[in-house]
Structures are given as structure tokens and as C-alpha cells.
Amino acid sequence: MANNCEFCAHYLYDDEEEVYYCDVSLDEDEMEQYMRGTNADCGFFKLYDEYKMVERQN
């Protein structure tokens, strides 16, 4: 599950470009691993928890 971008808090939608993108700044080596698919688990994965966000607003 850690490599499923759809559930990650860093996976954002750009309204102007109408595309999803990862908001994490990767260095050159990390980007190469990502592009080649050699890094099976994303070290930056953070589960997006909608309920936790609402909890803070109360």
C-alpha cells in the first residue's frame, strides 16, 4: 500500500493543468529510481486521512 499514490497526502491535483502530481521534492538519485521503477516502496508515503483533517477543524 505504501507505493499507491492515490492514497498519499502528497498526491495533489493541479486544476490548471488538470493532472495529478507528487508534491515531494526528490533529489536526482531518488527521481531516477522513481522513473526506472527500481524503488518499490516510497519513503515519503503519508496516508491521506480525511477524518483527521476534519477532527482538527472542530
HTML snippet that shows the backbone in 3Dmol.js (N, CA, C, O; Angstrom):
<script src="https://3Dmol.org/build/3Dmol-min.js"></script>
<div id="view" style="width:600px;height:400px;position:relative"></div>
<script>
const pdb = `
ATOM      1  N   MET A   1       0.807  -1.196   0.000  1.00  0.00           N
ATOM      2  CA  MET A   1       0.000   0.000   0.000  1.00  0.00           C
ATOM      3  C   MET A   1       0.852   1.264   0.000  1.00  0.00           C
ATOM      4  O   MET A   1       0.397   2.316  -0.449  1.00  0.00           O
ATOM      5  N   ALA A   2       2.073   1.173   0.494  1.00  0.00           N
ATOM      6  CA  ALA A   2       2.919   2.354   0.620  1.00  0.00           C
ATOM      7  C   ALA A   2       3.313   2.960  -0.722  1.00  0.00           C
ATOM      8  O   ALA A   2       3.769   4.103  -0.760  1.00  0.00           O
ATOM      9  N   ASN A   3       3.155   2.239  -1.808  1.00  0.00           N
ATOM     10  CA  ASN A   3       3.509   2.805  -3.102  1.00  0.00           C
ATOM     11  C   ASN A   3       2.274   3.165  -3.929  1.00  0.00           C
ATOM     12  O   ASN A   3       2.402   3.415  -5.127  1.00  0.00           O
ATOM     13  N   ASN A   4       1.088   3.199  -3.330  1.00  0.00           N
ATOM     14  CA  ASN A   4      -0.131   3.553  -4.024  1.00  0.00           C
ATOM     15  C   ASN A   4      -0.376   5.056  -3.881  1.00  0.00           C
ATOM     16  O   ASN A   4      -0.854   5.517  -2.845  1.00  0.00           O
ATOM     17  N   CYS A   5      -0.048   5.805  -4.917  1.00  0.00           N
ATOM     18  CA  CYS A   5      -0.093   7.272  -4.864  1.00  0.00           C
ATOM     19  C   CYS A   5      -1.490   7.819  -4.604  1.00  0.00           C
ATOM     20  O   CYS A   5      -1.624   8.883  -4.001  1.00  0.00           O
ATOM     21  N   GLU A   6      -2.517   7.133  -5.036  1.00  0.00           N
ATOM     22  CA  GLU A   6      -3.880   7.652  -4.894  1.00  0.00           C
ATOM     23  C   GLU A   6      -4.275   7.875  -3.437  1.00  0.00           C
ATOM     24  O   GLU A   6      -5.164   8.681  -3.162  1.00  0.00           O
ATOM     25  N   PHE A   7      -3.639   7.185  -2.508  1.00  0.00           N
ATOM     26  CA  PHE A   7      -3.969   7.307  -1.093  1.00  0.00           C
ATOM     27  C   PHE A   7      -2.966   8.169  -0.331  1.00  0.00           C
ATOM     28  O   PHE A   7      -3.034   8.256   0.895  1.00  0.00           O
ATOM     29  N   CYS A   8      -2.047   8.800  -1.035  1.00  0.00           N
ATOM     30  CA  CYS A   8      -0.983   9.574  -0.405  1.00  0.00           C
ATOM     31  C   CYS A   8      -1.373  11.040  -0.253  1.00  0.00           C
ATOM     32  O   CYS A   8      -2.005  11.614  -1.140  1.00  0.00           O
ATOM     33  N   ALA A   9      -0.998  11.641   0.868  1.00  0.00           N
ATOM     34  CA  ALA A   9      -1.288  13.048   1.132  1.00  0.00           C
ATOM     35  C   ALA A   9      -0.487  13.979   0.216  1.00  0.00           C
ATOM     36  O   ALA A   9      -0.857  15.140   0.041  1.00  0.00           O
ATOM     37  N   HIS A  10       0.599  13.482  -0.366  1.00  0.00           N
ATOM     38  CA  HIS A  10       1.439  14.296  -1.245  1.00  0.00           C
ATOM     39  C   HIS A  10       0.974  14.262  -2.701  1.00  0.00           C
ATOM     40  O   HIS A  10       1.538  14.961  -3.543  1.00  0.00           O
ATOM     41  N   TYR A  11      -0.036  13.467  -3.003  1.00  0.00           N
ATOM     42  CA  TYR A  11      -0.536  13.319  -4.366  1.00  0.00           C
ATOM     43  C   TYR A  11      -1.636  14.350  -4.585  1.00  0.00           C
ATOM     44  O   TYR A  11      -2.758  14.175  -4.109  1.00  0.00           O
ATOM     45  N   LEU A  12      -1.319  15.418  -5.298  1.00  0.00           N
ATOM     46  CA  LEU A  12      -2.212  16.562  -5.430  1.00  0.00           C
ATOM     47  C   LEU A  12      -2.711  16.727  -6.863  1.00  0.00           C
ATOM     48  O   LEU A  12      -2.099  16.234  -7.811  1.00  0.00           O
ATOM     49  N   TYR A  13      -3.823  17.423  -6.998  1.00  0.00           N
ATOM     50  CA  TYR A  13      -4.406  17.688  -8.309  1.00  0.00           C
ATOM     51  C   TYR A  13      -4.184  19.143  -8.674  1.00  0.00           C
ATOM     52  O   TYR A  13      -4.453  20.036  -7.871  1.00  0.00           O
ATOM     53  N   ASP A  14      -3.694  19.385  -9.881  1.00  0.00           N
ATOM     54  CA  ASP A  14      -3.472  20.733 -10.396  1.00  0.00           C
ATOM     55  C   ASP A  14      -4.652  21.095 -11.300  1.00  0.00           C
ATOM     56  O   ASP A  14      -4.819  20.521 -12.376  1.00  0.00           O
ATOM     57  N   ASP A  15      -5.469  22.055 -10.851  1.00  0.00           N
ATOM     58  CA  ASP A  15      -6.661  22.450 -11.603  1.00  0.00           C
ATOM     59  C   ASP A  15      -6.323  23.063 -12.959  1.00  0.00           C
ATOM     60  O   ASP A  15      -7.034  22.833 -13.937  1.00  0.00           O
ATOM     61  N   GLU A  16      -5.267  23.823 -13.022  1.00  0.00           N
ATOM     62  CA  GLU A  16      -4.897  24.479 -14.275  1.00  0.00           C
ATOM     63  C   GLU A  16      -4.427  23.479 -15.330  1.00  0.00           C
ATOM     64  O   GLU A  16      -4.833  23.563 -16.489  1.00  0.00           O
ATOM     65  N   GLU A  17      -3.582  22.544 -14.938  1.00  0.00           N
ATOM     66  CA  GLU A  17      -3.043  21.545 -15.865  1.00  0.00           C
ATOM     67  C   GLU A  17      -3.949  20.320 -15.986  1.00  0.00           C
ATOM     68  O   GLU A  17      -3.816  19.529 -16.920  1.00  0.00           O
ATOM     69  N   GLU A  18      -4.865  20.172 -15.037  1.00  0.00           N
ATOM     70  CA  GLU A  18      -5.789  19.034 -14.974  1.00  0.00           C
ATOM     71  C   GLU A  18      -5.053  17.693 -14.911  1.00  0.00           C
ATOM     72  O   GLU A  18      -5.395  16.741 -15.612  1.00  0.00           O
ATOM     73  N   VAL A  19      -4.031  17.647 -14.050  1.00  0.00           N
ATOM     74  CA  VAL A  19      -3.263  16.421 -13.838  1.00  0.00           C
ATOM     75  C   VAL A  19      -2.954  16.267 -12.352  1.00  0.00           C
ATOM     76  O   VAL A  19      -2.937  17.245 -11.606  1.00  0.00           O
ATOM     77  N   TYR A  20      -2.711  15.027 -11.934  1.00  0.00           N
ATOM     78  CA  TYR A  20      -2.241  14.741 -10.580  1.00  0.00           C
ATOM     79  C   TYR A  20      -0.720  14.731 -10.596  1.00  0.00           C
ATOM     80  O   TYR A  20      -0.103  14.381 -11.602  1.00  0.00           O
ATOM     81  N   TYR A  21      -0.115  15.121  -9.468  1.00  0.00           N
ATOM     82  CA  TYR A  21       1.334  15.106  -9.367  1.00  0.00           C
ATOM     83  C   TYR A  21       1.746  14.856  -7.922  1.00  0.00           C
ATOM     84  O   TYR A  21       0.965  15.061  -6.993  1.00  0.00           O
ATOM     85  N   CYS A  22       2.970  14.414  -7.753  1.00  0.00           N
ATOM     86  CA  CYS A  22       3.535  14.190  -6.432  1.00  0.00           C
ATOM     87  C   CYS A  22       4.216  15.473  -5.983  1.00  0.00           C
ATOM     88  O   CYS A  22       5.053  16.021  -6.700  1.00  0.00           O
ATOM     89  N   ASP A  23       3.859  15.951  -4.799  1.00  0.00           N
ATOM     90  CA  ASP A  23       4.354  17.222  -4.283  1.00  0.00           C
ATOM     91  C   ASP A  23       5.659  17.089  -3.495  1.00  0.00           C
ATOM     92  O   ASP A  23       6.092  18.055  -2.867  1.00  0.00           O
ATOM     93  N   VAL A  24       6.283  15.936  -3.513  1.00  0.00           N
ATOM     94  CA  VAL A  24       7.520  15.709  -2.769  1.00  0.00           C
ATOM     95  C   VAL A  24       8.708  16.081  -3.648  1.00  0.00           C
ATOM     96  O   VAL A  24       8.774  15.686  -4.813  1.00  0.00           O
ATOM     97  N   SER A  25       9.637  16.834  -3.092  1.00  0.00           N
ATOM     98  CA  SER A  25      10.849  17.208  -3.823  1.00  0.00           C
ATOM     99  C   SER A  25      11.850  16.059  -3.726  1.00  0.00           C
ATOM    100  O   SER A  25      12.327  15.721  -2.643  1.00  0.00           O
ATOM    101  N   LEU A  26      12.154  15.474  -4.865  1.00  0.00           N
ATOM    102  CA  LEU A  26      13.099  14.362  -4.918  1.00  0.00           C
ATOM    103  C   LEU A  26      14.441  14.855  -5.425  1.00  0.00           C
ATOM    104  O   LEU A  26      14.508  15.731  -6.288  1.00  0.00           O
ATOM    105  N   ASP A  27      15.518  14.282  -4.882  1.00  0.00           N
ATOM    106  CA  ASP A  27      16.822  14.626  -5.429  1.00  0.00           C
ATOM    107  C   ASP A  27      17.033  13.817  -6.709  1.00  0.00           C
ATOM    108  O   ASP A  27      16.183  13.008  -7.081  1.00  0.00           O
ATOM    109  N   GLU A  28      18.146  14.031  -7.371  1.00  0.00           N
ATOM    110  CA  GLU A  28      18.393  13.414  -8.674  1.00  0.00           C
ATOM    111  C   GLU A  28      18.373  11.882  -8.605  1.00  0.00           C
ATOM    112  O   GLU A  28      17.796  11.231  -9.475  1.00  0.00           O
ATOM    113  N   ASP A  29      19.000  11.309  -7.576  1.00  0.00           N
ATOM    114  CA  ASP A  29      19.049   9.854  -7.442  1.00  0.00           C
ATOM    115  C   ASP A  29      17.667   9.266  -7.168  1.00  0.00           C
ATOM    116  O   ASP A  29      17.295   8.241  -7.740  1.00  0.00           O
ATOM    117  N   GLU A  30      16.912   9.923  -6.290  1.00  0.00           N
ATOM    118  CA  GLU A  30      15.567   9.449  -5.969  1.00  0.00           C
ATOM    119  C   GLU A  30      14.647   9.537  -7.190  1.00  0.00           C
ATOM    120  O   GLU A  30      13.822   8.651  -7.415  1.00  0.00           O
ATOM    121  N   MET A  31      14.791  10.594  -7.966  1.00  0.00           N
ATOM    122  CA  MET A  31      13.978  10.743  -9.168  1.00  0.00           C
ATOM    123  C   MET A  31      14.317   9.663 -10.182  1.00  0.00           C
ATOM    124  O   MET A  31      13.420   9.132 -10.837  1.00  0.00           O
ATOM    125  N   GLU A  32      15.597   9.327 -10.325  1.00  0.00           N
ATOM    126  CA  GLU A  32      15.994   8.268 -11.251  1.00  0.00           C
ATOM    127  C   GLU A  32      15.402   6.936 -10.826  1.00  0.00           C
ATOM    128  O   GLU A  32      14.897   6.188 -11.664  1.00  0.00           O
ATOM    129  N   GLN A  33      15.457   6.627  -9.532  1.00  0.00           N
ATOM    130  CA  GLN A  33      14.866   5.387  -9.028  1.00  0.00           C
ATOM    131  C   GLN A  33      13.368   5.356  -9.288  1.00  0.00           C
ATOM    132  O   GLN A  33      12.819   4.321  -9.667  1.00  0.00           O
ATOM    133  N   TYR A  34      12.709   6.490  -9.084  1.00  0.00           N
ATOM    134  CA  TYR A  34      11.273   6.575  -9.314  1.00  0.00           C
ATOM    135  C   TYR A  34      10.942   6.344 -10.794  1.00  0.00           C
ATOM    136  O   TYR A  34      10.029   5.585 -11.116  1.00  0.00           O
ATOM    137  N   MET A  35      11.679   6.995 -11.679  1.00  0.00           N
ATOM    138  CA  MET A  35      11.415   6.886 -13.113  1.00  0.00           C
ATOM    139  C   MET A  35      11.693   5.477 -13.638  1.00  0.00           C
ATOM    140  O   MET A  35      10.997   4.998 -14.533  1.00  0.00           O
ATOM    141  N   ARG A  36      12.705   4.816 -13.086  1.00  0.00           N
ATOM    142  CA  ARG A  36      13.040   3.455 -13.507  1.00  0.00           C
ATOM    143  C   ARG A  36      12.160   2.410 -12.826  1.00  0.00           C
ATOM    144  O   ARG A  36      12.082   1.266 -13.275  1.00  0.00           O
ATOM    145  N   GLY A  37      11.510   2.802 -11.756  1.00  0.00           N
ATOM    146  CA  GLY A  37      10.668   1.859 -11.036  1.00  0.00           C
ATOM    147  C   GLY A  37      11.448   0.897 -10.172  1.00  0.00           C
ATOM    148  O   GLY A  37      10.945  -0.173  -9.830  1.00  0.00           O
ATOM    149  N   THR A  38      12.690   1.261  -9.805  1.00  0.00           N
ATOM    150  CA  THR A  38      13.519   0.372  -9.009  1.00  0.00           C
ATOM    151  C   THR A  38      13.290   0.540  -7.510  1.00  0.00           C
ATOM    152  O   THR A  38      13.751  -0.286  -6.722  1.00  0.00           O
ATOM    153  N   ASN A  39      12.595   1.583  -7.111  1.00  0.00           N
ATOM    154  CA  ASN A  39      12.316   1.814  -5.695  1.00  0.00           C
ATOM    155  C   ASN A  39      10.884   1.375  -5.422  1.00  0.00           C
ATOM    156  O   ASN A  39       9.945   2.126  -5.688  1.00  0.00           O
ATOM    157  N   ALA A  40      10.707   0.170  -4.895  1.00  0.00           N
ATOM    158  CA  ALA A  40       9.378  -0.407  -4.718  1.00  0.00           C
ATOM    159  C   ALA A  40       8.538   0.335  -3.687  1.00  0.00           C
ATOM    160  O   ALA A  40       7.333   0.498  -3.874  1.00  0.00           O
ATOM    161  N   ASP A  41       9.150   0.778  -2.620  1.00  0.00           N
ATOM    162  CA  ASP A  41       8.422   1.484  -1.569  1.00  0.00           C
ATOM    163  C   ASP A  41       8.824   2.955  -1.542  1.00  0.00           C
ATOM    164  O   ASP A  41      10.006   3.297  -1.553  1.00  0.00           O
ATOM    165  N   CYS A  42       7.816   3.806  -1.505  1.00  0.00           N
ATOM    166  CA  CYS A  42       8.083   5.241  -1.436  1.00  0.00           C
ATOM    167  C   CYS A  42       8.337   5.619   0.018  1.00  0.00           C
ATOM    168  O   CYS A  42       7.490   5.387   0.880  1.00  0.00           O
ATOM    169  N   GLY A  43       9.488   6.194   0.287  1.00  0.00           N
ATOM    170  CA  GLY A  43       9.837   6.601   1.639  1.00  0.00           C
ATOM    171  C   GLY A  43       9.100   7.840   2.106  1.00  0.00           C
ATOM    172  O   GLY A  43       9.163   8.200   3.282  1.00  0.00           O
ATOM    173  N   PHE A  44       8.407   8.488   1.197  1.00  0.00           N
ATOM    174  CA  PHE A  44       7.694   9.713   1.530  1.00  0.00           C
ATOM    175  C   PHE A  44       6.192   9.510   1.651  1.00  0.00           C
ATOM    176  O   PHE A  44       5.450  10.469   1.865  1.00  0.00           O
ATOM    177  N   PHE A  45       5.740   8.267   1.516  1.00  0.00           N
ATOM    178  CA  PHE A  45       4.304   7.984   1.562  1.00  0.00           C
ATOM    179  C   PHE A  45       3.716   8.408   2.902  1.00  0.00           C
ATOM    180  O   PHE A  45       4.235   8.063   3.964  1.00  0.00           O
ATOM    181  N   LYS A  46       2.624   9.161   2.830  1.00  0.00           N
ATOM    182  CA  LYS A  46       1.897   9.589   4.022  1.00  0.00           C
ATOM    183  C   LYS A  46       0.419   9.411   3.710  1.00  0.00           C
ATOM    184  O   LYS A  46      -0.114  10.058   2.808  1.00  0.00           O
ATOM    185  N   LEU A  47      -0.235   8.541   4.450  1.00  0.00           N
ATOM    186  CA  LEU A  47      -1.632   8.248   4.195  1.00  0.00           C
ATOM    187  C   LEU A  47      -2.484   9.494   4.394  1.00  0.00           C
ATOM    188  O   LEU A  47      -2.415  10.139   5.440  1.00  0.00           O
ATOM    189  N   TYR A  48      -3.280   9.828   3.397  1.00  0.00           N
ATOM    190  CA  TYR A  48      -4.196  10.957   3.490  1.00  0.00           C
ATOM    191  C   TYR A  48      -5.400  10.511   4.302  1.00  0.00           C
ATOM    192  O   TYR A  48      -6.133   9.610   3.894  1.00  0.00           O
ATOM    193  N   ASP A  49      -5.602  11.136   5.440  1.00  0.00           N
ATOM    194  CA  ASP A  49      -6.702  10.778   6.333  1.00  0.00           C
ATOM    195  C   ASP A  49      -7.665  11.949   6.421  1.00  0.00           C
ATOM    196  O   ASP A  49      -7.447  12.892   7.182  1.00  0.00           O
ATOM    197  N   GLU A  50      -8.720  11.880   5.643  1.00  0.00           N
ATOM    198  CA  GLU A  50      -9.708  12.955   5.584  1.00  0.00           C
ATOM    199  C   GLU A  50     -10.354  13.206   6.943  1.00  0.00           C
ATOM    200  O   GLU A  50     -10.643  14.351   7.294  1.00  0.00           O
ATOM    201  N   TYR A  51     -10.575  12.160   7.693  1.00  0.00           N
ATOM    202  CA  TYR A  51     -11.223  12.299   9.003  1.00  0.00           C
ATOM    203  C   TYR A  51     -10.335  13.028  10.001  1.00  0.00           C
ATOM    204  O   TYR A  51     -10.837  13.759  10.855  1.00  0.00           O
ATOM    205  N   LYS A  52      -9.038  12.840   9.906  1.00  0.00           N
ATOM    206  CA  LYS A  52      -8.114  13.527  10.798  1.00  0.00           C
ATOM    207  C   LYS A  52      -8.126  15.025  10.523  1.00  0.00           C
ATOM    208  O   LYS A  52      -8.004  15.826  11.450  1.00  0.00           O
ATOM    209  N   MET A  53      -8.272  15.409   9.261  1.00  0.00           N
ATOM    210  CA  MET A  53      -8.345  16.828   8.891  1.00  0.00           C
ATOM    211  C   MET A  53      -9.613  17.457   9.472  1.00  0.00           C
ATOM    212  O   MET A  53      -9.566  18.576   9.984  1.00  0.00           O
ATOM    213  N   VAL A  54     -10.733  16.759   9.400  1.00  0.00           N
ATOM    214  CA  VAL A  54     -11.995  17.277   9.914  1.00  0.00           C
ATOM    215  C   VAL A  54     -11.936  17.380  11.437  1.00  0.00           C
ATOM    216  O   VAL A  54     -12.484  18.313  12.024  1.00  0.00           O
ATOM    217  N   GLU A  55     -11.276  16.427  12.065  1.00  0.00           N
ATOM    218  CA  GLU A  55     -11.130  16.408  13.507  1.00  0.00           C
ATOM    219  C   GLU A  55     -10.427  17.668  14.014  1.00  0.00           C
ATOM    220  O   GLU A  55     -10.780  18.181  15.076  1.00  0.00           O
ATOM    221  N   ARG A  56      -9.458  18.164  13.286  1.00  0.00           N
ATOM    222  CA  ARG A  56      -8.722  19.356  13.677  1.00  0.00           C
ATOM    223  C   ARG A  56      -9.567  20.612  13.552  1.00  0.00           C
ATOM    224  O   ARG A  56      -9.324  21.589  14.260  1.00  0.00           O
ATOM    225  N   GLN A  57     -10.546  20.605  12.673  1.00  0.00           N
ATOM    226  CA  GLN A  57     -11.365  21.787  12.444  1.00  0.00           C
ATOM    227  C   GLN A  57     -12.398  21.989  13.564  1.00  0.00           C
ATOM    228  O   GLN A  57     -12.893  23.101  13.747  1.00  0.00           O
ATOM    229  N   ASN A  58     -12.723  20.946  14.302  1.00  0.00           N
ATOM    230  CA  ASN A  58     -13.732  21.050  15.365  1.00  0.00           C
ATOM    231  C   ASN A  58     -13.221  21.767  16.572  1.00  0.00           C
ATOM    232  O   ASN A  58     -13.954  21.932  17.548  1.00  0.00           O
TER     233      ASN A  58
END
`;
const viewer = $3Dmol.createViewer("view");
viewer.addModel(pdb, "pdb");
viewer.setStyle({}, {cartoon: {color: "spectrum"}});
viewer.zoomTo();
viewer.render();
</script>
